[in-house]
Amino acid sequence: MRDDLKAHVTDMNVWMRLLFMLLFGVIYSVTRIVLIAVVILQFMWVLFTGDKNRPLLSFGNQLSTFVYQIYRYLTFNTEHRPFPFSDWPGDAALITGEQETAVESSTVEKNEHKKEDFEDSIDAASESGIEVDEKPGPRNEP
């Protein structure tokens, strides 16, 4: 047990991670200030123009993704270091757990419908006297 503890305490990767975590803690503090500025600017833009500022909207999306990446790194959910050690996040929206579940259930429903359609076509073919291979998918005929 003592040898394991000594190995963990003297592991340079753990101490390097601490340095990166401190760095990302500082970066996170700066992003909070930038995020407040984005919120205020976007609000003022909408207040005076009645429409959203698209570049600011895009930057806000990228910034929120960056903050999310920092959270994941700080909480040991990933070993992937965020920007500046990797690319700046794109403008694609984050997928939340709720959205992932919706996407998965939609995929399952589509597959069930395909299976039902295939089974219906087999039944129809059988009734008409046509022989049908009951395995769905591509055929390898010469």
Stockholm file with secondary structure:
# STOCKHOLM 1.0

chainA/1-142         MRDDLKAHVTDMNVWMRLLFMLLFGVIYSVTRIVLIAVVILQFMWVLFTGDKNRPLLSFGNQLSTFVYQIYRYLTFNTEHRPFPFSDWPGDAALITGEQETAVESSTVEKNEHKKEDFEDSIDAASESGIEVDEKPGPRNEP
#=GR chainA/1-142 SS CHHHHHHHHTCHHHHHHHHHHHHHHHHHHHHHHHHHHHHHHHHHHHHHHSSCCHHHHHHHHHHHHHHHHHHHHHTTSCCCCCTTSSCCCCSCCCCCHHHHHHHHHHHHHHHHHHHHHHHHHHHHHHHTTCCCCCSCSCCCCC
#=GC SS_cons         CHHHHHHHHTCHHHHHHHHHHHHHHHHHHHHHHHHHHHHHHHHHHHHHHSSCCHHHHHHHHHHHHHHHHHHHHHTTSCCCCCTTSSCCCCSCCCCCHHHHHHHHHHHHHHHHHHHHHHHHHHHHHHHTTCCCCCSCSCCCCC
//
